[in-house]
């Protein structure tokens, strides 16, 4: 079962949401970030929507080139396991797939 993401750090440093938002703000390829508690203890599930490249809406090449690096970066900042996924909002609108805000908390959105 997926749980809503807690924004609390329990007094042990910055809130997880602040760490994730800071990481995303430093990466111009990231448009939005959602997160939720992962089913595994001490893990977080993070979903990214990527900024389209130039005049193209294609983001899969950016994802494939960076996903493992981004996962490692987040794990080192959060000190927990990270399940990272690329969220294509066109696919998320399919009838059997929940919208990101139904199961995740929006952590970061880049200003237009």
PESULFEN-V637085 format. One record per helix or strand of 3 or more residues. SS is the DSSP state (hx for helix, st for strand). FROM is the first residue (numbers start at 1). LEN is the number of residues. If there is no record, write none. Layout:
ss: [SS,SS]
from: [FROM,FROM]
len: [LEN,LEN]
This chain:
ss: [hx,st,st,hx,st,hx,hx,st]
from: [16,30,43,60,81,89,100,105]
len: [10,8,8,19,6,4,4,5]
